[in-house]
Amino acid sequence: MNIVVLVKQVPDSGLERQLTEDLTVDRDGSNNVIGELDEHAIEAALQLQADHGGEVTILTVGPDSATETIRKSLAMGADKAVHVEDERIAGSCAMSTSKVLAAALKKLEWDLVISGAESTDSGMGVMPYLLAAHTGAAAATGARKIDKTDEGLTIEHQTDNGYQVLKTSTPAIVSVWDTINTPRYPSLKGIMAAKRKPLESWDLDDIEVDASEVGTDAATTAVVSATKRPPREAGKVVTDEGEGGKDLADFLASEKFI
Ligand SMILES: Cc1cc2nc3c(=O)[nH]c(=O)nc-3n(C[C@H](O)[C@H](O)[C@H](O)COP(=O)(O)OP(=O)(O)OC[C@H]3O[C@@H](n4cnc5c(N)ncnc54)[C@H](O)[C@@H]3O)c2cc1C
């Protein structure tokens, strides 16, 4: 089973993230990493490959700096990678990004695409559905478990209250939550091997996408303003001077907790 894993380079969510003047994410000033859920997608692909064979290909649409995260994905154990990199893609909305990813997928051989359920920067959670629409593959999203069967795939789709078991044929696009596995750390051997693994760089012409369909001018959405979350206010200390229980209950009632 050939698997393509979608890996997006994102600013580290553990550090403070900034927007630039045009309200896009400041990627130059950030410590960029593999999207957190995408690491789980890579691990899921490697586990399926260990049991069922086939190739694991990493696919990234992103700037030059994304090469670093692609190499880390290869160091985890993926076989090869494709980096779609073209200045004309900068500022693309999710719709345009999906056109680029779909065009790249058209040039690759795959039975299954695995992505994160949402990215940790824009976090729209739409890419698997958009790609299913573009490619005609099934969308089985929000997985906490993926099993290959003779008929196709069985997926445990995580919900707020538990999970649903879905069956699908392939080709399919499956997105994953962090409950699916614990991603492996790249070993030293893996890091050394990654340097020799094939990494192709494609531009818009290679995937036959017209430049008028991508970039800021073609964007279907724009960030018009952004407001930082206010800093947390200091908590209220209830000192027990005989009436502590009552004071605590009054406070909880005033905040409508009880
Ligand atoms: C409101 C808004 C603000 C935006 N702001 C910025 C910005 O400041 N700077 C900027 O550069 N872009 C920005 N974009 C573009 C945005 O980053 C892309 O549209 C993005 O690739 C898709 O959106 P998402 O990450 O929210 O997708 P989601 O649907 O949340 O992503 C789900 C999964 O799809 C895969 N995936 C998503 N994008 C890629 C990719 N590029 N390559 C490989 N796999 C991918 C990953 O596996 C990811 O876990 C913005 C878009 C919108 C709509």
PDBQT file of the ligand as one rigid body, heavy atoms in Angstrom, charges set to zero:
ROOT
HETATM    1  C1  LIG A 301      -7.732  32.711   7.501  1.00  0.00    +0.000 C 
HETATM    2  C2  LIG A 301      -6.445  32.195   6.891  1.00  0.00    +0.000 A 
HETATM    3  C3  LIG A 301      -5.225  32.689   7.353  1.00  0.00    +0.000 A 
HETATM    4  C4  LIG A 301      -4.050  32.233   6.799  1.00  0.00    +0.000 A 
HETATM    5  N1  LIG A 301      -2.884  32.758   7.247  1.00  0.00    +0.000 NA
HETATM    6  C5  LIG A 301      -1.737  32.349   6.671  1.00  0.00    +0.000 A 
HETATM    7  C6  LIG A 301      -0.519  32.932   7.070  1.00  0.00    +0.000 A 
HETATM    8  O1  LIG A 301      -0.494  33.806   7.927  1.00  0.00    +0.000 OA
HETATM    9  N2  LIG A 301       0.629  32.500   6.475  1.00  0.00    +0.000 N 
HETATM   10  C7  LIG A 301       0.605  31.529   5.528  1.00  0.00    +0.000 A 
HETATM   11  O2  LIG A 301       1.661  31.154   5.009  1.00  0.00    +0.000 OA
HETATM   12  N3  LIG A 301      -0.536  30.935   5.147  1.00  0.00    +0.000 NA
HETATM   13  C8  LIG A 301      -1.698  31.351   5.684  1.00  0.00    +0.000 A 
HETATM   14  N4  LIG A 301      -2.867  30.804   5.285  1.00  0.00    +0.000 N 
HETATM   15  C9  LIG A 301      -2.833  29.728   4.345  1.00  0.00    +0.000 C 
HETATM   16  C10 LIG A 301      -2.898  28.431   5.076  1.00  0.00    +0.000 C 
HETATM   17  O3  LIG A 301      -1.746  28.198   5.835  1.00  0.00    +0.000 OA
HETATM   18  C11 LIG A 301      -3.089  27.343   4.060  1.00  0.00    +0.000 C 
HETATM   19  O4  LIG A 301      -4.332  27.549   3.515  1.00  0.00    +0.000 OA
HETATM   20  C12 LIG A 301      -2.927  25.996   4.669  1.00  0.00    +0.000 C 
HETATM   21  O5  LIG A 301      -1.997  25.223   3.986  1.00  0.00    +0.000 OA
HETATM   22  C13 LIG A 301      -4.224  25.210   4.747  1.00  0.00    +0.000 C 
HETATM   23  O6  LIG A 301      -4.902  25.605   5.821  1.00  0.00    +0.000 OA
HETATM   24  P1  LIG A 301      -4.750  24.820   7.210  1.00  0.00    +0.000 P 
HETATM   25  O7  LIG A 301      -3.328  24.646   7.549  1.00  0.00    +0.000 OA
HETATM   26  O8  LIG A 301      -5.618  25.525   8.168  1.00  0.00    +0.000 OA
HETATM   27  O9  LIG A 301      -5.342  23.374   6.833  1.00  0.00    +0.000 OA
HETATM   28  P2  LIG A 301      -5.915  22.241   7.747  1.00  0.00    +0.000 P 
HETATM   29  O10 LIG A 301      -7.054  21.715   7.000  1.00  0.00    +0.000 OA
HETATM   30  O11 LIG A 301      -6.089  22.666   9.168  1.00  0.00    +0.000 OA
HETATM   31  O12 LIG A 301      -4.703  21.197   7.689  1.00  0.00    +0.000 OA
HETATM   32  C14 LIG A 301      -4.945  19.817   7.932  1.00  0.00    +0.000 C 
HETATM   33  C15 LIG A 301      -3.759  19.028   7.480  1.00  0.00    +0.000 C 
HETATM   34  O13 LIG A 301      -3.586  19.203   6.068  1.00  0.00    +0.000 OA
HETATM   35  C16 LIG A 301      -2.200  19.109   5.758  1.00  0.00    +0.000 C 
HETATM   36  N5  LIG A 301      -1.725  20.374   5.174  1.00  0.00    +0.000 N 
HETATM   37  C17 LIG A 301      -2.253  21.606   5.294  1.00  0.00    +0.000 A 
HETATM   38  N6  LIG A 301      -1.511  22.511   4.623  1.00  0.00    +0.000 NA
HETATM   39  C18 LIG A 301      -0.485  21.829   4.072  1.00  0.00    +0.000 A 
HETATM   40  C19 LIG A 301       0.627  22.194   3.291  1.00  0.00    +0.000 A 
HETATM   41  N7  LIG A 301       0.856  23.469   2.942  1.00  0.00    +0.000 N 
HETATM   42  N8  LIG A 301       1.493  21.215   2.890  1.00  0.00    +0.000 NA
HETATM   43  C20 LIG A 301       1.292  19.929   3.244  1.00  0.00    +0.000 A 
HETATM   44  N9  LIG A 301       0.263  19.520   3.999  1.00  0.00    +0.000 NA
HETATM   45  C21 LIG A 301      -0.609  20.459   4.415  1.00  0.00    +0.000 A 
HETATM   46  C22 LIG A 301      -1.469  18.808   7.068  1.00  0.00    +0.000 C 
HETATM   47  O14 LIG A 301      -1.372  17.413   7.231  1.00  0.00    +0.000 OA
HETATM   48  C23 LIG A 301      -2.427  19.402   8.105  1.00  0.00    +0.000 C 
HETATM   49  O15 LIG A 301      -2.252  18.821   9.395  1.00  0.00    +0.000 OA
HETATM   50  C24 LIG A 301      -4.065  31.240   5.798  1.00  0.00    +0.000 A 
HETATM   51  C25 LIG A 301      -5.280  30.739   5.366  1.00  0.00    +0.000 A 
HETATM   52  C26 LIG A 301      -6.451  31.219   5.883  1.00  0.00    +0.000 A 
HETATM   53  C27 LIG A 301      -7.765  30.685   5.363  1.00  0.00    +0.000 C 
ENDROOT
TORSDOF 0
